[in-house]
Amino acid sequence: LPACSHGHRTRTRVLFGSHRRLCHISCCCAGEVPNLLGPDDLEQISAGVRTAMAAAGMTINKMTIYSYFVNRVRSCLHLVLCFSPVGEAFRQRLRMFPSLVNCTTIDWFSEWPVEALTSVARSFCADLELDSSGANGGAGGRSRDDLLNGVLAACVHIHQSVEAKSKQYYAELRRLVHVLRP
């Protein structure tokens, strides 16, 4: 592990795009990629960490050397995975690799446009039964399309207001609140 100018270990960030092999996702859950290192690599690692382990008073054997190395890497390594959330490929990855959701922080870098929020709300409200007859507190003769458009506008407004309030909350209290996308 490289040392920075103050003697502390530097933090390394690795960027994987969606076109890379997804075996790297095991890093998110287990903290290591199985069978990544060959015998020569393990010898170099052993030579590199023995001094630090001896200084810490640790027992030096094959298992403790590897364990020490993996723990050091886990404390200094950050993975950044970039995926497009559009389409079936992303949903398939989430099904195949649940650690993408369970062991990571998902950060969306841009706000969704009104058209996209409306489209998602429309897909969720497609089977919604709306009473436009006026009976039982209905809409008093408004068409189903008018009612549906009102519901969609409300969904978009709610989502956008929660995003706005979360930004205000962060500005005032420096506490992050993540708004999940619809």
Buried (B, 14 or more C-beta within 10 A) or exposed (E): BEEEEEEEBEEEEEEBEEEEEBEBBBBBBEBBEEEEBEEEEBEEBBEEBBEEBEEEEBEEEEEEBBEBBBEBBEEBBEBEBEBEEEEEEBEEBBEEBEBBEEBBEEEEEEEBEEEBBBEBBBEEBEEEEBEBEEEEEEBEEBEEEEBBBEBBEEBBEEBBEEBEEBEEEEEEEEEEEEBEEB
